[in-house]
Structures are given as structure tokens and as C-alpha cells.
């Protein structure tokens, strides 16, 4: 693909790595439980951190943001801002990100349900609307698809999906930056070995600062593939427990020299979306498009772009 097209494709991946978590190790830590800005860092086991993430997941059934703003840059060059956007996610695999719903006539539409996922990018060169069943994608469909789409991981990054107890996690402490680092060796849906890392803030000020600071993926050679840094978050009371949801996230794809900032507002946690289920989480009909099933499509790089 051309450089501009790649940027728009990466734009669609923006929602995949933003994170949200509730107050660490309890519903709302008391002042005497808070880590100090300086001094000794308390030891935490991998199980402590995984248990925290799983408590978050148990509290959150859905998250929605009705006021989303996206500002991207590539090689230091700012791209047009996309406002008038929204994001919805609901268990187990329902996801919808639409960018530029009115002002730009719908630039991006990415979604998923229990059966399949889809991606539409208005300005993509060549075919601009793809879809695939989760089953076919896991079997290798669309191996050269520009986005390593993994709905389960998206839900985990949003704090909505639990982590397996036998996930072979390790934990370490970065004393210089006062972080806990939870790591797991795993693979992408198309079989690429990767290492997923979550950084926890030691000095989160009782949940007043982001607890989960960063998510990122690195390959077998330790090269970063993607990252999401949570700059700000807010605590939301859910049935007496506090859940921390992101309000400002910076995403980067270092190899593509691509960076994106999302400002997330109008948040609702556990909104009843049953009446909107069909409209939100079914593959949309977009006039003038010819949706292509990745199970029957091969990406082949050429001098001009990617084509069948």
C-alpha cells in the first residue's frame, strides 16, 4: 500500500490497544495502601496482577464512548483530525469503532461480533472493505492482512476479558520508572510468536492516576510492534466498585513510524445495549462498496500497493 493508505489502515487499529482498569488490588485503595512516590517498591506476584485484571473484567460488561477525537501523525507529519467518532464494546466479542460519522462522511468503520470482524477504510487504495470469520482468520485467512486483528485481545486491552490462570506469566520491577511489568509469551491469531507486556503504575495515587500505564507487543527479536500508553483515566463507580477507564491514549507503531492520540469522552460503563445490538454489532451495508471475504483473498505486495 501507499504510505497514506497504510496510515489510514493503522488508524483503524487505534482502538485495539487502549486499556482501562479499576483501582489496583481493591475496589478503592485506602490512603495507607497507596505506593509512595519514592522509597521501596512493594513486591507483587504475577498472580496478583492477573487477579487484578480479572477483577476488572468481572465488573465490566460493556464500555462506550460517544465523543471520540483522533489525531494521527506519520514521520512527524500531522494528518487531518477525525472528530465526530464513537467506540462501543460489549462482551464477549462485540466491538464497533466508527471515525468521522458526519463531518467526514464516515472515514473508518471497524467492528466485530461473535461470528466475524470487518474493516472499512474510505480512502484505502483498491478494495477498502474486508471481513472474515474469527474461525477462518485463526486458520490463517488473510495472513498478510495489514492489521493483526485479535478481538479477544481487544477486549482484554479494554479491561473486559479475563486472563487465563495458566498463562505462564512473569513479573518484574522497573525500579527507575517505578513500574510492574507483567509479561506473557503468546502468538497472534495467524501464529506469529510475540511477547505481550503490561506496565502497571506503582505510584498511581490511589487510582487517581492511570494504574495500567502501557500495553505493548514485541516480536521474537524484541522489536516493538505496537504500543498504547494511557495518559489519563477516570474512575467510574460500578455497583460500589471503582473501574478505571481511559480518557486519553497515545498509540504507536514504531516500524511504520506512526503515532496516534485518542481523546475519549462521553463514557458509559455497563450500558444496556440489547436494543442496539443489531445496529451496532452487525456488519454494515455501505453504499458503493464490495465487501471481500479474507478467506478468499490473498495480499501480494507490489510496487503500487497490495492487491490480490
HELIX and SHEET records of a PDB file:
HELIX    1   1 UNK A    3  UNK A   12  1                                  10    
HELIX    2   2 UNK A   13  UNK A   16  5                                   4    
HELIX    3   3 UNK A   31  UNK A   33  5                                   3    
HELIX    4   4 UNK A   46  UNK A   59  1                                  14    
HELIX    5   5 UNK A  134  UNK A  138  1                                   5    
HELIX    6   6 UNK A  151  UNK A  157  1                                   7    
HELIX    7   7 UNK A  254  UNK A  256  5                                   3    
HELIX    8   8 UNK A  274  UNK A  276  5                                   3    
HELIX    9   9 UNK A  277  UNK A  281  1                                   5    
HELIX   10  10 UNK A  294  UNK A  296  5                                   3    
SHEET    1   A 8 UNK A  77  UNK A  78  0                                        
SHEET    2   A 8 UNK A  62  UNK A  74 -1                                        
SHEET    3   A 8 UNK A  82  UNK A  90 -1                                        
SHEET    4   A 8 UNK A  94  UNK A  99 -1                                        
SHEET    5   A 8 UNK A 108  UNK A 112 -1                                        
SHEET    6   A 8 UNK A 116  UNK A 121 -1                                        
SHEET    7   A 8 UNK A 129  UNK A 133 -1                                        
SHEET    8   A 8 UNK A 292  UNK A 293  1                                        
SHEET    1   B 9 UNK A  77  UNK A  78  0                                        
SHEET    2   B 9 UNK A  62  UNK A  74 -1                                        
SHEET    3   B 9 UNK A 258  UNK A 269 -1                                        
SHEET    4   B 9 UNK A 241  UNK A 253 -1                                        
SHEET    5   B 9 UNK A 224  UNK A 238 -1                                        
SHEET    6   B 9 UNK A 212  UNK A 218 -1                                        
SHEET    7   B 9 UNK A 193  UNK A 201 -1                                        
SHEET    8   B 9 UNK A 179  UNK A 187 -1                                        
SHEET    9   B 9 UNK A 169  UNK A 174 -1                                        
SHEET    1   C 2 UNK A 300  UNK A 301  0                                        
SHEET    2   C 2 UNK A 306  UNK A 307 -1                                        
END                                                                             
